[in-house]
Amino acid sequence: MPQTPHLEHHFTGSETVRDIVIGMSDGLTVPFALAAGLSGIANSTAIVVVGGLAEIAAGSIAMGLGGYLAAKSDAEHYSSEREAERREVETIPAKEMEEVEQVFLTYGLEKEQSGLVAKALSQRPEAWIDFMMRFELGLEKPDPKRALRSALTIGLSYIAGGLVPLAPYLFIHTTQTALAYSVGFTLVALLIFGYTKGHFTGARPLRSAFQTALIGGLAAAAAFGLAKLISK
């Protein structure tokens, strides 16, 4: 009797989600706080728009560059550690085989079984090095396109998030009215973003939603209050 094949569904976009979270969370929060702060002292929405757009441009570039450099650093670190592991396999193979045995012993294999697996693995140098990188050092081979993709994802997410609190100022010419709409739009966006982030990261979505909205709201309130205090 034919059996239905077993299909496993695992979420594999963790790095992309992480980049979106980094860009979107800062994009929603920092321009929101800046717009609120400028609203406390500016009589014109044009000032808020110009300041907000300048911050979004600078912030997206800085965040994207940070993501690029972080991913490049990970790739360089992996390459350096792999080269070191290659040298050890070539110069002290006996010691490396002992380390392979120790890895399998931690998984419950017997000494003799671990030795046989280690010996078999030593016949395939590249697979041996791959094994040591993953199970001894806990390093996965990075995607060579990761750095550019990370930079673009973070930068674009920052822009998308930053335009939410700034949008009301583009269409409403009264600063305080635009601020009220900005607060409403941004808090809703923070709730939705927090809920979605919690869903994908495994955290409790509702808790993540309210936590994200609270942090963004406090940042904006602090900026608005500080601007008001300084302008007196």
GUKOL-217399 format. One record per residue (C-alpha): x, y, z. Coordinates in steps of 0.25 Angstrom, whole numbers, plus 5000, padded with zeros to 4 digits. Example, Ala and Ser with C-alpha at 12.3 -4.5 7.8 and 13.67 -1.06 7.14 Angstrom:
PT     c1     c2     c3
PT   5049   4982   5031
PT   5055   4996   5029
end
This chain:
PT     c1     c2     c3
PT   5000   5000   5000
PT   5006   5013   4996
PT   5010   5023   5007
PT   5009   5038   5007
PT   5023   5043   5007
PT   5027   5050   5020
PT   5029   5065   5017
PT   5036   5074   5028
PT   5033   5088   5028
PT   5044   5097   5034
PT   5046   5112   5034
PT   5059   5115   5026
PT   5059   5130   5025
PT   5064   5133   5039
PT   5075   5142   5034
PT   5066   5150   5025
PT   5056   5152   5036
PT   5067   5156   5045
PT   5071   5167   5035
PT   5057   5172   5033
PT   5055   5172   5048
PT   5068   5181   5050
PT   5064   5190   5039
PT   5049   5192   5041
PT   5050   5193   5057
PT   5060   5205   5056
PT   5053   5210   5044
PT   5040   5211   5051
PT   5046   5216   5064
PT   5057   5226   5061
PT   5050   5235   5050
PT   5037   5234   5059
PT   5045   5240   5071
PT   5051   5250   5062
PT   5038   5255   5056
PT   5032   5255   5070
PT   5044   5263   5075
PT   5043   5273   5063
PT   5028   5275   5065
PT   5031   5280   5079
PT   5038   5292   5074
PT   5035   5294   5059
PT   5023   5302   5054
PT   5025   5296   5040
PT   5023   5282   5035
PT   5033   5285   5024
PT   5044   5285   5035
PT   5040   5271   5040
PT   5039   5265   5026
PT   5053   5271   5022
PT   5059   5266   5035
PT   5052   5253   5035
PT   5056   5250   5020
PT   5070   5253   5023
PT   5070   5244   5035
PT   5064   5233   5027
PT   5075   5234   5017
PT   5086   5235   5026
PT   5080   5224   5035
PT   5077   5214   5024
PT   5092   5216   5018
PT   5098   5214   5032
PT   5090   5202   5036
PT   5092   5196   5022
PT   5107   5198   5023
PT   5107   5192   5037
PT   5099   5180   5032
PT   5109   5178   5020
PT   5121   5179   5029
PT   5116   5170   5039
PT   5113   5159   5028
PT   5127   5161   5022
PT   5133   5160   5035
PT   5126   5146   5038
PT   5131   5141   5024
PT   5145   5145   5027
PT   5144   5139   5040
PT   5139   5126   5035
PT   5150   5126   5024
PT   5161   5129   5034
PT   5156   5118   5043
PT   5154   5108   5032
PT   5169   5110   5028
PT   5174   5108   5042
PT   5166   5095   5043
PT   5171   5090   5029
PT   5186   5093   5035
PT   5182   5085   5047
PT   5177   5073   5039
PT   5189   5073   5031
PT   5199   5074   5042
PT   5193   5068   5054
PT   5183   5058   5049
PT   5183   5049   5061
PT   5179   5060   5070
PT   5168   5064   5060
PT   5163   5050   5060
PT   5162   5050   5075
PT   5154   5062   5075
PT   5144   5056   5065
PT   5143   5044   5074
PT   5140   5053   5086
PT   5129   5059   5078
PT   5122   5046   5075
PT   5124   5042   5090
PT   5116   5054   5094
PT   5105   5048   5085
PT   5105   5035   5093
PT   5113   5026   5083
PT   5123   5016   5089
PT   5138   5018   5088
PT   5140   5008   5078
PT   5128   5013   5069
PT   5134   5027   5070
PT   5147   5023   5066
PT   5142   5015   5053
PT   5134   5028   5049
PT   5146   5037   5052
PT   5155   5028   5043
PT   5145   5027   5032
PT   5143   5042   5032
PT   5158   5044   5032
PT   5158   5038   5018
PT   5151   5050   5013
PT   5159   5062   5016
PT   5148   5073   5011
PT   5137   5066   5018
PT   5146   5064   5031
PT   5148   5079   5031
PT   5134   5082   5029
PT   5130   5073   5041
PT   5140   5080   5050
PT   5135   5094   5046
PT   5121   5091   5049
PT   5122   5082   5061
PT   5135   5086   5068
PT   5134   5101   5065
PT   5119   5103   5062
PT   5121   5111   5049
PT   5113   5109   5037
PT   5118   5113   5023
PT   5113   5127   5020
PT   5106   5130   5007
PT   5115   5138   4998
PT   5104   5147   4994
PT   5100   5149   5008
PT   5107   5163   5011
PT   5100   5170   4999
PT   5087   5164   5002
PT   5088   5168   5016
PT   5091   5182   5013
PT   5080   5184   5004
PT   5070   5177   5013
PT   5073   5185   5025
PT   5074   5198   5017
PT   5061   5196   5010
PT   5054   5192   5023
PT   5059   5204   5030
PT   5053   5213   5019
PT   5040   5206   5019
PT   5039   5207   5034
PT   5043   5222   5034
PT   5033   5226   5024
PT   5022   5222   5033
PT   5023   5232   5044
PT   5027   5243   5033
PT   5015   5241   5024
PT   5005   5250   5031
PT   5015   5261   5030
PT   5015   5260   5015
PT   5000   5263   5014
PT   4996   5270   5026
PT   5001   5285   5028
PT   4998   5286   5043
PT   5009   5281   5052
PT   5001   5276   5064
PT   4990   5270   5055
PT   5001   5263   5047
PT   5008   5258   5060
PT   4995   5252   5065
PT   4993   5244   5052
PT   5007   5240   5052
PT   5006   5235   5066
PT   4994   5227   5062
PT   5000   5221   5049
PT   5013   5218   5056
PT   5007   5211   5068
PT   4998   5202   5059
PT   5010   5199   5050
PT   5019   5196   5062
PT   5008   5186   5067
PT   5007   5179   5054
PT   5022   5178   5053
PT   5024   5173   5067
PT   5013   5163   5065
PT   5019   5158   5052
PT   5033   5158   5058
PT   5028   5150   5069
PT   5021   5140   5060
PT   5034   5137   5052
PT   5044   5137   5063
PT   5036   5128   5072
PT   5033   5138   5083
PT   5019   5141   5088
PT   5013   5150   5077
PT   5004   5158   5086
PT   5015   5161   5096
PT   5024   5164   5085
PT   5014   5174   5079
PT   5012   5182   5091
PT   5027   5182   5095
PT   5031   5187   5082
PT   5020   5198   5082
PT   5023   5202   5096
PT   5038   5204   5093
PT   5035   5212   5081
PT   5025   5220   5088
PT   5034   5223   5100
PT   5045   5227   5090
PT   5036   5237   5083
PT   5030   5243   5096
PT   5044   5245   5102
PT   5049   5252   5089
PT   5036   5261   5089
PT   5038   5264   5104
PT   5053   5267   5102
PT   5050   5276   5090
PT   5039   5284   5098
PT   5048   5285   5110
PT   5060   5291   5102
PT   5051   5300   5094
PT   5046   5307   5107
end
